[in-house]
Amino acid sequence: MAQATVNQTRIQIRTSKTLKDQATEVFADMGIDLTAAINMFLSQAVKEGGMPFKPMALTPSKKPCARQKTAASSMRETRMRRKG
């Protein structure tokens, strides 16, 4: 048995088939499978000592945050430069 498999364990989760299929497709486009993606998530969570992303509400606020305002302003400036 290869050393890489000696210390492995199995994790079982429940999720919707639709979500699993969509995630599988996204990761396939990146050249990795779902198992690799989940292992990457877990490794990053350990490295950062928490969630490797900022959890947000399912329905974001209608009020744009500063980052969204900056992005929108930057897009407008880029369009103006292309026209001008």
C-alpha positions as CSV (number, residue, x, y, z in Angstrom):
1,M,0.0,0.0,0.0
2,A,1.3,3.4,-0.9
3,Q,2.3,5.8,1.9
4,A,-0.2,8.4,0.7
5,T,-3.2,6.1,1.4
6,V,-2.1,4.8,4.8
7,N,-3.2,7.8,6.8
8,Q,-6.4,8.6,4.8
9,T,-9.9,8.5,6.2
10,R,-13.3,8.8,4.6
11,I,-15.7,11.8,5.1
12,Q,-19.3,11.5,4.2
13,I,-21.5,14.5,3.7
14,R,-25.1,15.1,2.5
15,T,-25.8,17.7,-0.2
16,S,-28.2,18.1,-3.0
17,K,-27.5,16.2,-6.3
18,T,-27.8,19.5,-8.2
19,L,-25.1,21.2,-6.0
20,K,-22.8,18.2,-6.2
21,D,-23.2,18.1,-10.0
22,Q,-22.6,21.8,-10.4
23,A,-19.5,21.8,-8.2
24,T,-18.2,18.7,-10.0
25,E,-18.5,20.6,-13.3
26,V,-16.8,23.7,-11.9
27,F,-13.9,21.7,-10.5
28,A,-13.6,19.6,-13.7
29,D,-13.2,22.8,-15.6
30,M,-10.3,23.6,-13.3
31,G,-8.7,20.2,-13.9
32,I,-9.4,18.7,-10.4
33,D,-12.0,16.3,-9.0
34,L,-14.4,16.9,-6.1
35,T,-12.2,15.0,-3.7
36,A,-9.2,17.2,-4.5
37,A,-11.3,20.4,-4.2
38,I,-12.6,19.3,-0.8
39,N,-9.1,18.4,0.4
40,M,-7.9,21.8,-0.8
41,F,-10.7,23.5,1.2
42,L,-9.8,21.6,4.3
43,S,-6.1,22.3,4.0
44,Q,-6.7,26.0,3.5
45,A,-9.1,26.1,6.5
46,V,-6.4,24.5,8.7
47,K,-3.7,26.9,7.3
48,E,-5.9,30.0,7.9
49,G,-7.4,28.7,11.2
50,G,-10.9,29.2,10.0
51,M,-13.1,29.4,6.9
52,P,-11.0,30.1,3.8
53,F,-13.5,32.6,2.6
54,K,-15.8,35.2,4.2
55,P,-19.2,33.6,4.7
56,M,-22.1,35.8,3.4
57,A,-25.8,35.8,3.6
58,L,-27.6,33.8,0.9
59,T,-29.4,37.0,-0.2
60,P,-26.8,39.8,-0.1
61,S,-27.9,43.2,0.9
62,K,-29.2,45.5,-1.8
63,K,-26.9,48.2,-0.6
64,P,-23.5,47.9,-2.4
65,C,-20.4,47.5,-0.3
66,A,-17.3,49.7,-0.8
67,R,-15.6,47.0,-2.9
68,Q,-18.6,46.8,-5.2
69,K,-18.7,50.6,-5.5
70,T,-14.9,50.7,-6.4
71,A,-15.3,47.9,-9.0
72,A,-18.3,49.7,-10.6
73,S,-16.4,52.9,-10.7
74,S,-13.3,51.2,-12.2
75,M,-15.5,49.6,-14.9
76,R,-17.1,52.9,-15.8
77,E,-13.6,54.5,-16.0
78,T,-12.4,51.7,-18.3
79,R,-15.4,52.1,-20.6
80,M,-14.9,55.9,-20.8
81,R,-11.2,55.4,-21.7
82,R,-12.2,52.9,-24.5
83,K,-14.7,55.4,-25.9
84,G,-12.5,58.4,-25.7
